[in-house]
Amino acid sequence: MGLCLGPILGFRGVTRTAWNVSALVAADDARAPALQWWTEDDTKRRAPGETSLLLDTGKVKIWRHDWGLKQERTPVRAFYAVAGGTPIDFTVPERGADPRIAYASCNGFSNPRDMKRVGDKNERWVDLNSRHDERPFNILMMGGDQVYSDTIWETVEPIKKWVERPRAARLTAAFTESMRRKVDQFYLDLYLSRWSQTEPAGAMARIPTVMMWDDHDIFDGWGSYPPELHQCPVYQGIFEVARKYFQVFQLQTPPGSPTPATLPGQSFFTFTHQFGTLAILALDMRSERTDQTIMSRGSWDVVLEWMSGLTGCSHLLIMASIPVVHPDFSLLEKVLGLLPGRQDLEDDLKDHWLSRSHKEERLRFIHRMLKFMESSNTRVTLLSGDVHVGAVGVIKSERTADGDPNKRVINQLTSSGIVHPSPPGMALHFLESAGEKVEEVDRDITARMLEVPGTRYRFIGTRNWMSLTPDDQRRLWAEWHISGQPKPFTKVVHPCG
């Protein structure tokens, strides 16, 4: 028997009695690779509580082992081993404590040109693993583009032939069984090859993961294409296959089954976790996305209903893959839409919240988050990726008379990317210039890019990942770990009250 991938730790939530985890493995044997676990203080080896077959591809079977560990008054160092292999350790935080979090996005390359610009593609993963050795993380949040699928257009032969057909023929062409088989193999191989690399595999085996997808997990710009292209059989067929493997590998669930943390009342993947005084809300901003909508009114209603029942929470981290605060390129988007041959760039700009078709939805989102923060005494912080730069954005309201300034400010912490390189120097210069502008979101509500703490610029133009560390004053210490920088850049997020 041979392991093809894994183990990949997944976080399954906190219950009254346990810190629940899972370990995903892919193997080319009919039976599940055996797993045993134990703790530093109790070395009796135990089997997982449950082992499930998530997917049988015919050549590879993908399994999930589940177990729970009792949280104690001090952190628990736990171990597990798969198929009698080398023991792997991870750390469970003390009972009632907020976890220490690592956050990363953009784990790959859009095209070969980007790859050539990078000497050591997994250098930031090496750094993350090293920091974890010094002081363990309890959760690894991955905010989108965990894989890059954009080579599908050149390497999957039936799709390559489809691309070469005239546009009218592409719109009506069927997604054939031959296409489906080849696309299925493409996504399976993509996850097996990318996640088997030593450096990311080491982190994902030792830190329970919490993941939400973005466009490159499907293909670049998914949801921002014209309706006739978005709805055509081949695009929808590719999406269905990408969704299947997202569920299996990133959510660690069988296709069509929700995770235990999925918000009820929706057909998509928005989910939540709460531990101690910190909660995570991961928004599924791709399943429903069209060129006019990011999430439906019904899905937003489900989110708001959950938020209305949130109690005992000092910090709510909202994982929104696309930055809500970013320079406004809507005028450039309009110009590109009029130029022949530039629709590919227009599709990229349509992905942004400030695209003219998404501005109303963004405004509603901002108002709802400010209202929630004021009424709940919970600090809202946005975690974003996608744009291949690190940054700090801030939304500020002057409408409330409340004396606590923290209730009037939403911070946005962007970390991107852990593998993908930043834009070229000219693009960064343009971002810096555009980022100087203060946006009037609404009357007495503004949005702006802040200078990155400790610098004189607004965008980190180097690969990076971020850590979030709580302290005993309920503050969150956000640190950007930047390639070539011996010390991280730091921002402190204070609770309300």
HELIX and SHEET records of a PDB file:
HELIX    1   1 PRO A  112  LYS A  116  1                                   5    
HELIX    2   2 GLU A  123  GLU A  134  1                                  12    
HELIX    3   3 ILE A  152  THR A  155  1                                   4    
HELIX    4   4 GLU A  157  VAL A  163  1                                   7    
HELIX    5   5 ARG A  167  THR A  172  1                                   6    
HELIX    6   6 GLU A  177  TRP A  195  1                                  19    
HELIX    7   7 THR A  198  ARG A  206  1                                   9    
HELIX    8   8 ASP A  215  ASP A  217  5                                   3    
HELIX    9   9 PRO A  227  HIS A  230  1                                   4    
HELIX   10  10 PRO A  233  TYR A  245  1                                  13    
HELIX   11  11 PHE A  246  GLN A  250  3                                   5    
HELIX   12  12 ARG A  297  SER A  308  1                                  12    
HELIX   13  13 SER A  330  LEU A  338  1                                   9    
HELIX   14  14 GLN A  343  LYS A  350  1                                   8    
HELIX   15  15 LYS A  359  SER A  376  1                                  18    
HELIX   16  16 PRO A  405  ARG A  408  5                                   4    
HELIX   17  17 GLY A  425  ALA A  434  1                                  10    
SHEET    1   A 4 LEU A   3  VAL A  14  0                                        
SHEET    2   A 4 TRP A  19  ALA A  27 -1                                        
SHEET    3   A 4 LYS A  61  LEU A  69 -1                                        
SHEET    4   A 4 GLU A  50  ASP A  56 -1                                        
SHEET    1   B 3 LEU A  35  THR A  39  0                                        
SHEET    2   B 3 VAL A  76  VAL A  82 -1                                        
SHEET    3   B 3 ILE A  88  VAL A  92 -1                                        
SHEET    1   C 6 THR A 209  MET A 211  0                                        
SHEET    2   C 6 ILE A 139  MET A 142  1                                        
SHEET    3   C 6 ILE A 101  ALA A 104  1                                        
SHEET    4   C 6 ASN A 464  PRO A 470 -1                                        
SHEET    5   C 6 LEU A 476  ILE A 482 -1                                        
SHEET    6   C 6 PHE A 489  VAL A 493 -1                                        
SHEET    1   D 8 PHE A 271  PHE A 275  0                                        
SHEET    2   D 8 LEU A 278  ALA A 282 -1                                        
SHEET    3   D 8 HIS A 315  MET A 319  1                                        
SHEET    4   D 8 ARG A 379  SER A 384  1                                        
SHEET    5   D 8 VAL A 409  THR A 414  1                                        
SHEET    6   D 8 GLY A 390  SER A 397 -1                                        
SHEET    7   D 8 ILE A 445  LEU A 450 -1                                        
SHEET    8   D 8 GLU A 439  ASP A 442 -1                                        
SHEET    1   E 7 PHE A 271  PHE A 275  0                                        
SHEET    2   E 7 LEU A 278  ALA A 282 -1                                        
SHEET    3   E 7 HIS A 315  MET A 319  1                                        
SHEET    4   E 7 ARG A 379  SER A 384  1                                        
SHEET    5   E 7 VAL A 409  THR A 414  1                                        
SHEET    6   E 7 GLY A 390  SER A 397 -1                                        
SHEET    7   E 7 PHE A 459  ILE A 460 -1                                        
END                                                                             
